[in-house]
Every structure is written in C-alpha cells, then in structure tokens.
Amino acid sequence: MPKDFSRTLRVADQIQRELADLINHEIKDPRIRMITLTGVEVDRDYVHAKIFYTTLGSKEDNFLVEKGLEHAKGFLRSSLSRRMKLRTIPQLKFVYDESVERGVRLSRLIDEAVAQEK
C-alpha cells in the first residue's frame, strides 16, 4: 500500500470525526438533525472531499438536511481548517448515502419472501 494512500485514508477518517463533532456540537441549524456521517472520500491532492451521510427522516427531511448542510458548508470548512493541520482544506460535497435505505428495503423484501414460503 503506497504511503500517500494510507495518509489519505487517515485524513478522510479525521475529517469524518471532526465533521461529526462539529455537526453535533456547533451547528445550530434546526434542519440538520438526526444525521449520521457514513463515510468520507478525499482526493489524493486534498482538493475535494465527498462526505456521505444518512438520516432517519423522510424524503422531505432529507431535502431539508441537504439544504442545511449546503448552507453550513463554509462554516464547516473554516472550522476544519482550525482543527486540522493540512496545507489545503478540501472543498466539501455532501452526498446522501442510500446504502442504509437500500439495505432496509432488501431486508424487508427477503422477510416478505420467507413469510410467503411458509
């Protein structure tokens, strides 16, 4: 494993921890609630970071969370720059993670199929 690849993973992990802390303790926006950061992908040059998140709310709630995160993006990035010792703080892009929702849907389908066989 190349040295820079493992560093990229460590940086992504630290960004995820710092953002989770910032969202839980610093963000006062009522739109951003019940959110879980599921992962972070950082470019090798640290210019861009994709932050994957999921919520427990409905589709409408997801839309509000997305708007709240977009609104807080500048604050979150500047707060990251104070917390992390990086030359470049990446531009943040929030992406809704549908994998949890998909997993619940597949689990429900499997349960229904098993129930129909009985």
Secondary structure, 3 states (H helix, E strand, C coil): CCHHHHHHHHHHHHHHHHHHHHHHHCCCCCCCCCEEEEEEEECCCCCEEEEEEEECCCHHHHHHHHHHHHHHHHHHHHHHHHHCCCCCCCEEEEEECCHHHHHHHHHHHHHHHHHHHC
